[in-house]
Amino acid sequence: MITAPRSTHHHNWLPILVPLVAVVAVLLLATVYTWSLRPPHSPANTNTQIIHIQPGMGLGDIAAALARAGYLRSPLTFQIYALLHGQAHRLQSGYYQLSSDMSVPQIIDLLSEGRQAVATLTVPEGLTLAEVAVLSHKVLFTDPEQFRAAATAQAVEENLEIKLSSSANSAEGYLFPETYQFQVGVEPQRIVARMIEEFRTRFVAPLWQATPPAQRWGSLHEVVTLASLIEEEAQVDKERPLIGGVLLNRLRAGMKLQCDATVQYALPEHKGGLTHEDLKIQSPYNTYLHQGLPPGPISNPGLASLQAALKPATTGYMYYVARGDGTHIFSQTYEEHQAAIRRIRGTGAR
């Protein structure tokens, strides 16, 4: 019996089908790969964030951290791209400002080149050292304890090449209020040194050193301490030399300064108003109890207060009282002072 040969048509498709499936698979993988290299968000929904790549993190750790923060479509694609382009071992630790419209290649270039985030630190006049440490932490991610540990009197002496009085126990007063640019995560020592250098450039070199020693009423530390009191007591620039003059007159007369701001500095927390009990706090900074200047500055004064402390106004004023609008009434005698208090009683002035 003659039988018909079996059809082999379906075998004839295999040589075509297998490569076709392979091509489709490759195209699909390539499409997915290309898609996952793209930014995870559209430009319309862009947000920026500072990401900390910690020392010791491997490629997988970095990819996972970026994915958690919402900057990758696929952690695996990130790793594959870094490996294919020879950048896997070049990614550097540090703080980076990432935007959600950045692609994987852009992020990897940023990390491999170590282009860390830079932030603007604006320090207003009159902040204490502790407040500057907190501000630096918020803006630059520095450790407040490490900042305070770096801000020593020794740091001032080394950067200014001078010897402070023995009562100086920190860099309080010498951290010049200004707007600075720093790399995020910078060492606190570098911030402190930069601010002290600004103090030298803006005050010590052009004003303090330009004043003949015979025309200086005190040491640099005493002038900076007085400036910090002026900074806290004055709100109007034109009154700064007057307030400086009153405080210096009281010092020379052997009177207690009775400066509220020094008591505030001695208290654990700043208060809206001082009580009679507050004025009894046992502290060398309490100028209601102790004669003379406090041991050191109570804040970091600005240039206007430093100038006013270096050259206070020459007047006969021994007292001042706040009007409640930022200005003061100045008096020469205690009787005039009491009359001024009576005139403005009820306006919130002490």
Order of alpha helices (4+ residues) and beta strands (2+ residues): alpha-beta-alpha-alpha-beta-alpha-beta-alpha-alpha-alpha-beta-alpha-alpha-alpha-alpha-alpha-beta-beta-alpha
